[in-house]
Amino acid sequence: MTVRLKQLGVLAALALVSLPAMAHPGHDNGTGFLAGFIHPFTGIDHLLAMLGVGIWGAQQRRGLEQPLTFLGMMLIGALAGMAGLGLPGLEMGIAATVALTGLAIALALSMPGWLAMGLVGVFALAHGNAHGQELSAFPATCGFMLASAILLLSGRVIGQVMAERVVRVAGAAITAVGLVLMGMN
């Protein structure tokens, strides 16, 4: 890895670390674009699931079907959440999506496109439903959709530029975090 790439990674990490400070009251009324944009970056479950879906899609050498499916189904889940329709076992389900996405990466799991998109779509419904229940205003929805797209595409880039063994180790780490999150629910 070149020095320039390492520097860029450090800057990106510092930028992500500073995002939770923006989530404190006073920056937004909780319903605005900024609140929605910051939300996916401040929850480790959402952050890892979206990065993971991008990484897994890159690992399978597919187009943008998985990230686009995730975004579309997340919006449907968010609209359901905004309408007051909650999914049973939502927090446990979200934690399970983190563990399963990490496992798919660690195993370099390959499956037919329709099946991968279906699985990613189910994951996205859960994440979207949680976002919709927490951030039910239109500007917030626009914010978390944009942030989610950025995370999904960032995961895709990570999956394309990192060595396969590093990607698999990252998948194992994501699985471990998902299992810890499941144990906390």
N, CA, C and O atoms as a DFTB+ gen file, in Angstrom:
740 C
 N C O
     1  1       0.845      -1.161       0.000
     2  2       0.000       0.000       0.000
     3  2       0.903       1.240       0.000
     4  3       1.851       1.327       0.780
     5  1       0.609       2.155      -0.846
     6  2       1.438       3.348      -0.942
     7  2       1.203       4.264       0.262
     8  3       0.183       4.170       0.945
     9  1       2.158       5.137       0.501
    10  2       2.048       6.095       1.606
    11  2       0.828       6.981       1.404
    12  3       0.120       7.293       2.362
    13  1       0.581       7.382       0.180
    14  2      -0.554       8.264      -0.132
    15  2      -1.889       7.586       0.216
    16  3      -2.787       8.218       0.773
    17  1      -2.005       6.301      -0.117
    18  2      -3.227       5.559       0.175
    19  2      -3.404       5.402       1.686
    20  3      -4.525       5.491       2.187
    21  1      -2.314       5.172       2.414
    22  2      -2.390       5.073       3.872
    23  2      -2.837       6.398       4.474
    24  3      -3.657       6.414       5.392
    25  1      -2.314       7.497       3.974
    26  2      -2.707       8.816       4.466
    27  2      -4.191       9.066       4.218
    28  3      -4.897       9.592       5.079
    29  1      -4.648       8.685       3.041
    30  2      -6.060       8.850       2.717
    31  2      -6.924       8.019       3.665
    32  3      -7.972       8.484       4.113
    33  1      -6.496       6.802       3.971
    34  2      -7.225       5.948       4.907
    35  2      -7.298       6.549       6.297
    36  3      -8.342       6.490       6.947
    37  1      -6.193       7.130       6.762
    38  2      -6.174       7.774       8.074
    39  2      -7.122       8.970       8.093
    40  3      -7.870       9.154       9.053
    41  1      -7.093       9.781       7.040
    42  2      -8.002      10.934       6.967
    43  2      -9.459      10.494       6.960
    44  3     -10.295      11.108       7.623
    45  1      -9.771       9.440       6.217
    46  2     -11.145       8.940       6.164
    47  2     -11.576       8.432       7.538
    48  3     -12.702       8.683       7.968
    49  1     -10.688       7.720       8.228
    50  2     -11.007       7.213       9.561
    51  2     -11.262       8.365      10.535
    52  3     -12.201       8.316      11.329
    53  1     -10.429       9.391      10.468
    54  2     -10.624      10.547      11.343
    55  2     -11.951      11.249      11.053
    56  3     -12.638      11.694      11.972
    57  1     -12.300      11.344       9.790
    58  2     -13.573      11.974       9.428
    59  2     -14.744      11.172       9.981
    60  3     -15.708      11.750      10.482
    61  1     -14.670       9.840       9.893
    62  2     -15.751       9.008      10.416
    63  2     -15.850       9.100      11.932
    64  3     -16.948       9.099      12.487
    65  1     -14.699       9.181      12.604
    66  2     -14.701       9.282      14.060
    67  2     -15.347      10.585      14.511
    68  3     -15.977      10.631      15.568
    69  1     -15.197      11.636      13.726
    70  2     -15.753      12.923      14.128
    71  2     -17.256      13.025      13.896
    72  3     -17.893      13.925      14.444
    73  1     -17.834      12.146      13.113
    74  2     -19.269      12.230      12.814
    75  2     -20.175      12.104      14.033
    76  3     -21.165      12.832      14.103
    77  1     -19.898      11.217      15.008
    78  2     -20.815      11.129      16.144
    79  2     -20.985      12.442      16.897
    80  3     -22.049      12.673      17.471
    81  1     -19.994      13.295      16.915
    82  2     -20.129      14.588      17.593
    83  2     -21.229      15.420      16.957
    84  3     -21.886      16.200      17.646
    85  1     -21.441      15.271      15.658
    86  2     -22.482      16.019      14.970
    87  2     -23.874      15.509      15.328
    88  3     -24.863      16.191      15.057
    89  1     -23.970      14.343      15.920
    90  2     -25.268      13.780      16.259
    91  2     -25.843      14.350      17.550
    92  3     -26.991      14.057      17.887
    93  1     -25.079      15.155      18.278
    94  2     -25.566      15.746      19.520
    95  2     -26.659      16.772      19.247
    96  3     -26.693      17.379      18.177
    97  1     -27.541      16.962      20.205
    98  2     -28.609      17.949      20.031
    99  2     -28.052      19.339      19.722
   100  3     -26.962      19.706      20.159
   101  1     -28.823      20.084      18.967
   102  2     -28.422      21.439      18.634
   103  2     -27.934      21.574      17.204
   104  3     -27.963      22.670      16.644
   105  1     -27.486      20.477      16.603
   106  2     -27.017      20.525      15.225
   107  2     -28.177      20.404      14.238
   108  3     -28.104      20.907      13.117
   109  1     -29.225      19.745      14.658
   110  2     -30.361      19.481      13.799
   111  2     -31.522      19.180      14.731
   112  3     -31.300      18.808      15.883
   113  1     -32.711      19.327      14.277
   114  2     -33.854      19.032      15.145
   115  2     -34.223      17.549      15.126
   116  3     -35.277      17.175      15.641
   117  1     -33.388      16.711      14.550
   118  2     -33.637      15.277      14.508
   119  2     -34.486      14.847      13.338
   120  3     -34.694      13.651      13.137
   121  1     -34.982      15.791      12.560
   122  2     -35.818      15.430      11.418
   123  2     -35.233      15.954      10.109
   124  3     -35.801      15.718       9.043
   125  1     -34.126      16.649      10.176
   126  2     -33.555      17.262       8.993
   127  2     -32.611      16.353       8.238
   128  3     -32.318      15.233       8.658
   129  1     -32.151      16.856       7.130
   130  2     -31.244      16.126       6.257
   131  2     -29.991      15.666       7.001
   132  3     -29.567      14.519       6.858
   133  1     -29.403      16.555       7.791
   134  2     -28.162      16.221       8.497
   135  2     -28.356      15.075       9.480
   136  3     -27.509      14.187       9.575
   137  1     -29.464      15.089      10.207
   138  2     -29.743      13.992      11.139
   139  2     -29.835      12.667      10.392
   140  3     -29.294      11.656      10.839
   141  1     -30.513      12.677       9.266
   142  2     -30.628      11.460       8.464
   143  2     -29.301      11.033       7.870
   144  3     -28.987       9.844       7.835
   145  1     -28.521      11.998       7.404
   146  2     -27.229      11.688       6.776
   147  2     -26.256      11.082       7.784
   148  3     -25.529      10.144       7.459
   149  1     -26.241      11.605       8.981
   150  2     -25.294      11.140      10.001
   151  2     -25.686       9.773      10.551
   152  3     -24.819       8.985      10.930
   153  1     -26.964       9.492      10.597
   154  2     -27.463       8.284      11.264
   155  2     -26.762       6.983      10.845
   156  3     -26.326       6.245      11.729
   157  1     -26.630       6.665       9.575
   158  2     -25.988       5.396       9.218
   159  2     -24.510       5.303       9.626
   160  3     -23.977       4.206       9.790
   161  1     -23.863       6.441       9.787
   162  2     -22.456       6.443      10.175
   163  2     -22.271       6.257      11.678
   164  3     -21.194       5.856      12.118
   165  1     -23.294       6.539      12.468
   166  2     -23.149       6.518      13.918
   167  2     -23.624       5.220      14.557
   168  3     -23.424       5.019      15.755
   169  1     -24.236       4.354      13.799
   170  2     -24.651       3.053      14.313
   171  2     -23.787       1.973      13.696
   172  3     -23.809       1.781      12.481
   173  1     -23.029       1.269      14.512
   174  2     -22.099       0.262      13.994
   175  2     -22.841      -0.811      13.202
   176  3     -22.296      -1.358      12.243
   177  1     -24.077      -1.116      13.590
   178  2     -24.840      -2.133      12.868
   179  2     -25.152      -1.689      11.443
   180  3     -24.961      -2.451      10.496
   181  1     -25.630      -0.463      11.294
   182  2     -25.947       0.032       9.958
   183  2     -24.668       0.231       9.137
   184  3     -24.618      -0.117       7.957
   185  1     -23.660       0.783       9.760
   186  2     -22.391       1.045       9.080
   187  2     -21.795      -0.241       8.510
   188  3     -21.443      -0.297       7.332
   189  1     -21.684      -1.264       9.343
   190  2     -21.055      -2.517       8.890
   191  2     -21.920      -3.275       7.892
   192  3     -21.395      -3.886       6.961
   193  1     -23.228      -3.244       8.072
   194  2     -24.096      -3.951       7.125
   195  2     -23.991      -3.338       5.732
   196  3     -23.892      -4.060       4.739
   197  1     -24.013      -2.020       5.657
   198  2     -23.969      -1.372       4.343
   199  2     -22.597      -1.496       3.687
   200  3     -22.502      -1.763       2.489
   201  1     -21.544      -1.305       4.464
   202  2     -20.205      -1.540       3.903
   203  2     -20.085      -2.997       3.462
   204  3     -19.537      -3.302       2.402
   205  1     -20.611      -3.887       4.303
   206  2     -20.526      -5.316       4.000
   207  2     -21.262      -5.710       2.729
   208  3     -20.751      -6.507       1.942
   209  1     -22.435      -5.172       2.520
   210  2     -23.183      -5.480       1.291
   211  2     -22.382      -5.019       0.064
   212  3     -22.331      -5.720      -0.946
   213  1     -21.767      -3.854       0.157
   214  2     -20.933      -3.366      -0.941
   215  2     -19.728      -4.256      -1.180
   216  3     -19.397      -4.569      -2.324
   217  1     -19.069      -4.665      -0.099
   218  2     -17.898      -5.543      -0.217
   219  2     -18.304      -6.876      -0.820
   220  3     -17.643      -7.375      -1.731
   221  1     -19.391      -7.456      -0.317
   222  2     -19.828      -8.758      -0.817
   223  2     -20.196      -8.687      -2.299
   224  3     -19.872      -9.597      -3.062
   225  1     -20.860      -7.627      -2.703
   226  2     -21.194      -7.466      -4.119
   227  2     -19.948      -7.385      -4.987
   228  3     -19.905      -7.973      -6.068
   229  1     -18.933      -6.659      -4.522
   230  2     -17.677      -6.560      -5.276
   231  2     -16.984      -7.911      -5.329
   232  3     -16.409      -8.286      -6.350
   233  1     -17.043      -8.620      -4.246
   234  2     -16.406      -9.934      -4.164
   235  2     -17.020     -10.904      -5.173
   236  3     -16.329     -11.780      -5.692
   237  1     -18.297     -10.753      -5.447
   238  2     -18.986     -11.627      -6.401
   239  2     -18.800     -11.171      -7.847
   240  3     -19.245     -11.834      -8.784
   241  1     -18.131     -10.024      -8.010
   242  2     -17.839      -9.478      -9.340
   243  2     -19.117      -9.219     -10.147
   244  3     -19.199      -9.515     -11.339
   245  1     -20.086      -8.666      -9.464
   246  2     -21.341      -8.318     -10.117
   247  2     -21.419      -6.824     -10.302
   248  3     -20.589      -6.076      -9.785
   249  1     -22.406      -6.398     -11.032
   250  2     -22.647      -4.969     -11.221
   251  2     -23.190      -4.346      -9.947
   252  3     -22.853      -4.768      -8.841
   253  1     -24.007      -3.366     -10.110
   254  2     -24.546      -2.636      -8.965
   255  2     -25.909      -3.158      -8.508
   256  3     -26.635      -2.464      -7.796
   257  1     -26.256      -4.384      -8.916
   258  2     -27.571      -4.916      -8.567
   259  2     -27.792      -4.974      -7.061
   260  3     -28.842      -4.555      -6.573
   261  1     -26.823      -5.484      -6.325
   262  2     -27.004      -5.630      -4.885
   263  2     -27.127      -4.275      -4.185
   264  3     -28.064      -4.086      -3.410
   265  1     -26.222      -3.328      -4.427
   266  2     -26.397      -2.029      -3.763
   267  2     -27.707      -1.332      -4.151
   268  3     -28.354      -0.716      -3.304
   269  1     -28.092      -1.426      -5.411
   270  2     -29.338      -0.782      -5.840
   271  2     -30.553      -1.470      -5.228
   272  3     -31.518      -0.809      -4.844
   273  1     -30.505      -2.796      -5.138
   274  2     -31.580      -3.532      -4.472
   275  2     -31.664      -3.118      -3.014
   276  3     -32.752      -2.902      -2.481
   277  1     -30.505      -3.009      -2.373
   278  2     -30.487      -2.600      -0.968
   279  2     -31.140      -1.234      -0.806
   280  3     -31.990      -1.054       0.065
   281  1     -30.755      -0.283      -1.627
   282  2     -31.320       1.068      -1.509
   283  2     -32.829       1.081      -1.747
   284  3     -33.570       1.724      -1.004
   285  1     -33.279       0.377      -2.774
   286  2     -34.713       0.342      -3.075
   287  2     -35.526      -0.299      -1.970
   288  3     -36.564       0.227      -1.569
   289  1     -35.061      -1.428      -1.480
   290  2     -35.794      -2.129      -0.428
   291  2     -35.682      -1.393       0.910
   292  3     -36.597      -1.455       1.731
   293  1     -34.570      -0.701       1.127
   294  2     -34.439       0.088       2.342
   295  2     -35.473       1.218       2.342
   296  3     -36.064       1.526       3.377
   297  1     -35.682       1.827       1.185
   298  2     -36.687       2.887       1.090
   299  2     -38.083       2.337       1.377
   300  3     -38.871       2.984       2.067
   301  1     -38.390       1.169       0.864
   302  2     -39.688       0.543       1.143
   303  2     -39.830       0.269       2.640
   304  3     -40.879       0.538       3.226
   305  1     -38.775      -0.265       3.258
   306  2     -38.803      -0.508       4.701
   307  2     -38.960       0.778       5.488
   308  3     -39.674       0.817       6.490
   309  1     -38.287       1.842       5.031
   310  2     -38.384       3.142       5.710
   311  2     -39.807       3.693       5.619
   312  3     -40.342       4.209       6.600
   313  1     -40.412       3.582       4.448
   314  2     -41.785       4.076       4.289
   315  2     -42.738       3.301       5.198
   316  3     -43.657       3.880       5.778
   317  1     -42.517       2.000       5.321
   318  2     -43.338       1.197       6.229
   319  2     -43.135       1.655       7.674
   320  3     -44.098       1.782       8.432
   321  1     -41.878       1.902       8.051
   322  2     -41.590       2.377       9.406
   323  2     -42.213       3.726       9.687
   324  3     -42.726       3.970      10.779
   325  1     -42.168       4.602       8.695
   326  2     -42.779       5.929       8.852
   327  2     -44.288       5.829       9.014
   328  3     -44.906       6.653       9.688
   329  1     -44.873       4.818       8.392
   330  2     -46.320       4.610       8.488
   331  2     -46.710       3.902       9.781
   332  3     -47.888       3.633      10.017
   333  1     -45.717       3.603      10.617
   334  2     -45.999       2.963      11.893
   335  2     -45.982       1.454      11.855
   336  3     -46.358       0.809      12.834
   337  1     -45.555       0.874      10.746
   338  2     -45.484      -0.579      10.627
   339  2     -44.091      -1.051      11.028
   340  3     -43.129      -0.876      10.280
   341  1     -43.992      -1.636      12.185
   342  2     -42.708      -2.141      12.669
   343  2     -42.562      -3.619      12.384
   344  3     -43.552      -4.348      12.320
   345  1     -41.346      -4.055      12.214
   346  2     -41.069      -5.472      12.006
   347  2     -40.778      -6.138      13.348
   348  3     -40.069      -5.563      14.174
   349  1     -41.306      -7.330      13.581
   350  2     -41.024      -8.014      14.853
   351  2     -39.548      -8.410      14.929
   352  3     -38.947      -8.800      13.928
   353  1     -38.980      -8.305      16.121
   354  2     -37.589      -8.701      16.320
   355  2     -36.613      -7.861      15.523
   356  3     -35.581      -8.363      15.079
   357  1     -36.925      -6.592      15.336
   358  2     -36.160      -5.739      14.428
   359  2     -34.683      -5.625      14.818
   360  3     -33.808      -5.804      13.971
   361  1     -34.404      -5.335      16.069
   362  2     -33.002      -5.141      16.478
   363  2     -32.196      -6.430      16.338
   364  3     -31.050      -6.398      15.889
   365  1     -32.782      -7.553      16.716
   366  2     -32.092      -8.836      16.549
   367  2     -31.893      -9.131      15.066
   368  3     -30.848      -9.643      14.664
   369  1     -32.893      -8.808      14.261
   370  2     -32.781      -9.025      12.818
   371  2     -31.672      -8.192      12.200
   372  3     -30.931      -8.675      11.344
   373  1     -31.555      -6.945      12.631
   374  2     -30.500      -6.077      12.106
   375  2     -29.129      -6.620      12.508
   376  3     -28.209      -6.651      11.691
   377  1     -28.992      -7.047      13.762
   378  2     -27.722      -7.629      14.208
   379  2     -27.395      -8.884      13.390
   380  3     -26.242      -9.116      13.027
   381  1     -28.422      -9.685      13.108
   382  2     -28.208     -10.899      12.309
   383  2     -27.764     -10.553      10.889
   384  3     -26.968     -11.285      10.302
   385  1     -28.266      -9.451      10.327
   386  2     -27.827      -9.071       8.978
   387  2     -26.340      -8.743       8.963
   388  3     -25.647      -9.034       7.988
   389  1     -25.853      -8.142      10.037
   390  2     -24.423      -7.832      10.126
   391  2     -23.625      -9.133      10.142
   392  3     -22.666      -9.290       9.387
   393  1     -24.030     -10.069      11.011
   394  2     -23.311     -11.344      11.119
   395  2     -23.354     -12.124       9.806
   396  3     -22.338     -12.668       9.374
   397  1     -24.513     -12.181       9.178
   398  2     -24.643     -12.954       7.938
   399  2     -23.890     -12.314       6.769
   400  3     -23.304     -13.016       5.945
   401  1     -23.909     -10.987       6.700
   402  2     -23.156     -10.312       5.643
   403  2     -21.665     -10.570       5.822
   404  3     -20.960     -10.866       4.858
   405  1     -21.192     -10.457       7.053
   406  2     -19.785     -10.743       7.326
   407  2     -19.423     -12.173       6.979
   408  3     -18.354     -12.425       6.421
   409  1     -20.300     -13.111       7.301
   410  2     -20.053     -14.521       6.986
   411  2     -19.986     -14.738       5.475
   412  3     -19.136     -15.483       4.987
   413  1     -20.879     -14.092       4.744
   414  2     -20.859     -14.209       3.281
   415  2     -19.529     -13.701       2.716
   416  3     -18.991     -14.274       1.768
   417  1     -19.008     -12.629       3.302
   418  2     -17.714     -12.083       2.854
   419  2     -16.592     -13.030       3.239
   420  3     -15.740     -13.352       2.410
   421  1     -16.581     -13.483       4.492
   422  2     -15.512     -14.357       4.980
   423  2     -15.417     -15.644       4.172
   424  3     -14.323     -16.154       3.930
   425  1     -16.560     -16.160       3.758
   426  2     -16.587     -17.405       2.979
   427  2     -16.529     -17.162       1.475
   428  3     -16.507     -18.109       0.690
   429  1     -16.504     -15.893       1.076
   430  2     -16.578     -15.527      -0.342
   431  2     -17.751     -16.258      -0.991
   432  3     -17.631     -16.830      -2.074
   433  1     -18.873     -16.222      -0.304
   434  2     -20.075     -16.936      -0.714
   435  2     -20.578     -16.426      -2.057
   436  3     -20.819     -15.233      -2.239
   437  1     -20.728     -17.348      -2.984
   438  2     -21.246     -17.011      -4.297
   439  2     -22.595     -17.702      -4.464
   440  3     -22.740     -18.886      -4.162
   441  1     -23.555     -16.964      -4.937
   442  2     -24.885     -17.531      -5.160
   443  2     -25.489     -16.864      -6.385
   444  3     -25.008     -15.818      -6.820
   445  1     -26.530     -17.452      -6.941
   446  2     -27.167     -16.815      -8.100
   447  2     -27.580     -15.384      -7.768
   448  3     -27.954     -15.083      -6.634
   449  1     -27.510     -14.513      -8.759
   450  2     -27.811     -13.102      -8.565
   451  2     -29.166     -12.851      -7.939
   452  3     -29.284     -12.017      -7.042
   453  1     -30.193     -13.555      -8.393
   454  2     -31.540     -13.345      -7.871
   455  2     -31.608     -13.685      -6.383
   456  3     -32.320     -13.026      -5.625
   457  1     -30.868     -14.716      -5.965
   458  2     -30.879     -15.122      -4.569
   459  2     -30.120     -14.111      -3.698
   460  3     -30.565     -13.758      -2.606
   461  1     -28.971     -13.656      -4.200
   462  2     -28.191     -12.650      -3.472
   463  2     -28.990     -11.360      -3.330
   464  3     -28.993     -10.739      -2.267
   465  1     -29.662     -10.962      -4.395
   466  2     -30.463      -9.735      -4.334
   467  2     -31.650      -9.905      -3.385
   468  3     -32.005      -8.966      -2.673
   469  1     -32.259     -11.072      -3.367
   470  2     -33.361     -11.334      -2.445
   471  2     -32.905     -11.256      -0.990
   472  3     -33.587     -10.680      -0.142
   473  1     -31.746     -11.841      -0.717
   474  2     -31.202     -11.816       0.635
   475  2     -30.865     -10.383       1.062
   476  3     -31.205      -9.951       2.163
   477  1     -30.202      -9.672       0.181
   478  2     -29.856      -8.279       0.451
   479  2     -31.128      -7.443       0.622
   480  3     -31.166      -6.540       1.457
   481  1     -32.151      -7.734      -0.154
   482  2     -33.412      -7.010      -0.036
   483  2     -34.074      -7.200       1.319
   484  3     -34.614      -6.250       1.884
   485  1     -34.036      -8.417       1.845
   486  2     -34.599      -8.686       3.171
   487  2     -33.804      -7.923       4.230
   488  3     -34.380      -7.325       5.138
   489  1     -32.477      -7.950       4.105
   490  2     -31.631      -7.198       5.040
   491  2     -32.002      -5.718       5.003
   492  3     -32.126      -5.071       6.043
   493  1     -32.176      -5.195       3.800
   494  2     -32.455      -3.767       3.625
   495  2     -33.808      -3.378       4.205
   496  3     -33.952      -2.285       4.752
   497  1     -34.797      -4.253       4.095
   498  2     -36.105      -3.955       4.688
   499  2     -35.970      -3.683       6.185
   500  3     -36.571      -2.748       6.716
   501  1     -35.180      -4.504       6.850
   502  2     -34.990      -4.332       8.293
   503  2     -34.294      -3.009       8.593
   504  3     -34.737      -2.254       9.459
   505  1     -33.222      -2.732       7.890
   506  2     -32.481      -1.496       8.137
   507  2     -33.343      -0.271       7.810
   508  3     -33.348       0.705       8.559
   509  1     -34.056      -0.326       6.713
   510  2     -34.923       0.779       6.329
   511  2     -36.041       0.994       7.325
   512  3     -36.386       2.133       7.639
   513  1     -36.617      -0.102       7.829
   514  2     -37.695       0.015       8.792
   515  2     -37.211       0.721      10.056
   516  3     -37.912       1.569      10.609
   517  1     -36.031       0.371      10.502
   518  2     -35.470       1.031      11.689
   519  2     -35.236       2.516      11.420
   520  3     -35.558       3.362      12.254
   521  1     -34.674       2.829      10.250
   522  2     -34.448       4.235       9.897
   523  2     -35.775       4.990       9.843
   524  3     -35.878       6.106      10.353
   525  1     -36.776       4.391       9.235
   526  2     -38.077       5.048       9.088
   527  2     -38.761       5.306      10.413
   528  3     -39.449       6.314      10.576
   529  1     -38.576       4.392      11.368
   530  2     -39.177       4.593      12.685
   531  2     -38.452       5.693      13.464
   532  3     -39.074       6.442      14.217
   533  1     -37.144       5.784      13.279
   534  2     -36.348       6.754      14.033
   535  2     -36.346       8.135      13.385
   536  3     -36.332       9.146      14.086
   537  1     -36.360       8.186      12.074
   538  2     -36.230       9.445      11.332
   539  2     -37.365       9.534      10.327
   540  3     -37.187       9.198       9.156
   541  1     -38.517       9.980      10.771
   542  2     -39.712       9.874       9.941
   543  2     -40.011      11.089       9.073
   544  3     -41.100      11.164       8.504
   545  1     -39.105      12.029       8.948
   546  2     -39.346      13.207       8.105
   547  2     -38.658      13.029       6.749
   548  3     -37.626      12.365       6.649
   549  1     -39.234      13.622       5.721
   550  2     -38.708      13.496       4.365
   551  2     -37.252      13.941       4.240
   552  3     -36.467      13.224       3.619
   553  1     -36.847      15.093       4.801
   554  2     -35.437      15.492       4.675
   555  2     -34.485      14.474       5.314
   556  3     -33.404      14.216       4.784
   557  1     -34.889      13.897       6.454
   558  2     -34.053      12.892       7.103
   559  2     -33.937      11.652       6.223
   560  3     -32.869      11.044       6.140
   561  1     -35.026      11.280       5.571
   562  2     -35.011      10.129       4.673
   563  2     -34.031      10.362       3.520
   564  3     -33.263       9.470       3.160
   565  1     -34.064      11.548       2.955
   566  2     -33.110      11.880       1.887
   567  2     -31.682      11.773       2.401
   568  3     -30.799      11.290       1.692
   569  1     -31.453      12.217       3.624
   570  2     -30.116      12.159       4.211
   571  2     -29.630      10.741       4.411
   572  3     -28.504      10.420       4.032
   573  1     -30.462       9.868       5.006
   574  2     -29.966       8.513       5.235
   575  2     -29.885       7.701       3.947
   576  3     -29.087       6.768       3.861
   577  1     -30.684       8.031       2.959
   578  2     -30.551       7.346       1.670
   579  2     -29.221       7.718       0.995
   580  3     -28.535       6.851       0.453
   581  1     -28.863       8.998       1.029
   582  2     -27.588       9.417       0.450
   583  2     -26.420       8.799       1.203
   584  3     -25.491       8.281       0.583
   585  1     -26.453       8.845       2.521
   586  2     -25.373       8.249       3.319
   587  2     -25.267       6.755       3.058
   588  3     -24.163       6.216       2.979
   589  1     -26.391       6.090       2.925
   590  2     -26.392       4.654       2.657
   591  2     -25.776       4.351       1.297
   592  3     -25.008       3.399       1.159
   593  1     -26.106       5.150       0.304
   594  2     -25.508       4.968      -1.026
   595  2     -23.993       5.136      -0.954
   596  3     -23.248       4.378      -1.575
   597  1     -23.546       6.125      -0.199
   598  2     -22.106       6.344      -0.041
   599  2     -21.452       5.139       0.627
   600  3     -20.392       4.689       0.192
   601  1     -22.073       4.616       1.677
   602  2     -21.511       3.453       2.367
   603  2     -21.493       2.215       1.476
   604  3     -20.507       1.478       1.453
   605  1     -22.569       1.991       0.753
   606  2     -22.622       0.834      -0.148
   607  2     -21.544       0.918      -1.222
   608  3     -20.866      -0.070      -1.503
   609  1     -21.385       2.077      -1.814
   610  2     -20.360       2.247      -2.856
   611  2     -18.956       2.219      -2.266
   612  3     -18.025       1.735      -2.910
   613  1     -18.793       2.730      -1.053
   614  2     -17.484       2.653      -0.390
   615  2     -17.112       1.200      -0.135
   616  3     -15.967       0.801      -0.345
   617  1     -18.074       0.414       0.313
   618  2     -17.831      -1.012       0.509
   619  2     -17.443      -1.694      -0.782
   620  3     -16.568      -2.559      -0.805
   621  1     -18.089      -1.304      -1.841
   622  2     -17.763      -1.877      -3.155
   623  2     -16.322      -1.564      -3.538
   624  3     -15.600      -2.440      -4.015
   625  1     -15.905      -0.322      -3.332
   626  2     -14.523       0.064      -3.644
   627  2     -13.546      -0.715      -2.760
   628  3     -12.524      -1.208      -3.238
   629  1     -13.866      -0.819      -1.479
   630  2     -13.008      -1.594      -0.573
   631  2     -12.867      -3.020      -1.078
   632  3     -11.765      -3.568      -1.112
   633  1     -13.982      -3.619      -1.468
   634  2     -13.963      -4.993      -1.966
   635  2     -13.179      -5.159      -3.256
   636  3     -12.677      -6.246      -3.544
   637  1     -13.071      -4.099      -4.030
   638  2     -12.337      -4.173      -5.298
   639  2     -10.845      -3.917      -5.151
   640  3     -10.051      -4.457      -5.921
   641  1     -10.446      -3.101      -4.172
   642  2      -9.032      -2.713      -4.088
   643  2      -8.239      -3.492      -3.044
   644  3      -7.013      -3.556      -3.132
   645  1      -8.896      -4.073      -2.080
   646  2      -8.178      -4.808      -1.037
   647  2      -7.902      -6.232      -1.491
   648  3      -8.650      -6.801      -2.287
   649  1      -6.828      -6.792      -0.980
   650  2      -6.482      -8.187      -1.277
   651  2      -7.587      -9.101      -0.750
   652  3      -8.192      -8.817       0.284
   653  1      -7.841     -10.178      -1.450
   654  2      -8.929     -11.092      -1.086
   655  2      -8.777     -11.604       0.342
   656  3      -9.772     -11.702       1.059
   657  1      -7.586     -11.926       0.767
   658  2      -7.407     -12.445       2.132
   659  2      -7.748     -11.377       3.175
   660  3      -8.281     -11.695       4.238
   661  1      -7.442     -10.117       2.874
   662  2      -7.775      -9.021       3.785
   663  2      -9.286      -8.846       3.834
   664  3      -9.854      -8.621       4.903
   665  1      -9.936      -8.949       2.685
   666  2     -11.395      -8.836       2.624
   667  2     -12.039      -9.947       3.441
   668  3     -13.012      -9.707       4.155
   669  1     -11.508     -11.152       3.341
   670  2     -12.077     -12.284       4.091
   671  2     -11.898     -12.109       5.597
   672  3     -12.795     -12.435       6.375
   673  1     -10.750     -11.598       6.001
   674  2     -10.529     -11.325       7.427
   675  2     -11.492     -10.235       7.905
   676  3     -12.042     -10.324       9.002
   677  1     -11.690      -9.217       7.081
   678  2     -12.659      -8.166       7.422
   679  2     -14.052      -8.772       7.569
   680  3     -14.805      -8.392       8.466
   681  1     -14.395      -9.711       6.693
   682  2     -15.688     -10.390       6.792
   683  2     -15.822     -11.144       8.105
   684  3     -16.882     -11.120       8.731
   685  1     -14.755     -11.814       8.523
   686  2     -14.785     -12.533       9.803
   687  2     -14.969     -11.548      10.957
   688  3     -15.694     -11.838      11.909
   689  1     -14.322     -10.396      10.880
   690  2     -14.458      -9.376      11.931
   691  2     -15.885      -8.827      11.956
   692  3     -16.445      -8.606      13.029
   693  1     -16.467      -8.609      10.790
   694  2     -17.851      -8.124      10.719
   695  2     -18.793      -9.167      11.321
   696  3     -19.735      -8.821      12.033
   697  1     -18.534     -10.445      11.033
   698  2     -19.341     -11.516      11.613
   699  2     -19.258     -11.480      13.135
   700  3     -20.273     -11.593      13.822
   701  1     -18.056     -11.325      13.651
   702  2     -17.863     -11.287      15.107
   703  2     -18.642     -10.128      15.735
   704  3     -19.285     -10.299      16.771
   705  1     -18.583      -8.966      15.114
   706  2     -19.341      -7.819      15.635
   707  2     -20.832      -8.127      15.598
   708  3     -21.550      -7.840      16.555
   709  1     -21.299      -8.710      14.498
   710  2     -22.707      -9.073      14.401
   711  2     -23.144     -10.038      15.491
   712  3     -24.235      -9.902      16.045
   713  1     -22.297     -11.013      15.801
   714  2     -22.621     -11.969      16.862
   715  2     -22.658     -11.282      18.224
   716  3     -23.515     -11.591      19.051
   717  1     -21.741     -10.361      18.457
   718  2     -21.761      -9.592      19.713
   719  2     -23.052      -8.785      19.801
   720  3     -23.700      -8.756      20.847
   721  1     -23.422      -8.133      18.704
   722  2     -24.666      -7.354      18.687
   723  2     -25.876      -8.236      18.941
   724  3     -26.808      -7.831      19.635
   725  1     -25.865      -9.444      18.380
   726  2     -26.971     -10.370      18.615
   727  2     -27.049     -10.760      20.103
   728  3     -28.134     -10.901      20.666
   729  1     -25.879     -10.928      20.718
   730  2     -25.840     -11.276      22.130
   731  2     -26.321     -10.155      23.032
   732  3     -26.752     -10.399      24.159
   733  1     -26.248      -8.936      22.542
   734  2     -26.695      -7.779      23.324
   735  2     -28.199      -7.569      23.245
   736  3     -28.756      -6.802      24.031
   737  1     -28.867      -8.239      22.309
   738  2     -30.323      -8.077      22.136
   739  2     -31.109      -9.111      22.877
   740  3     -32.339      -9.104      22.828
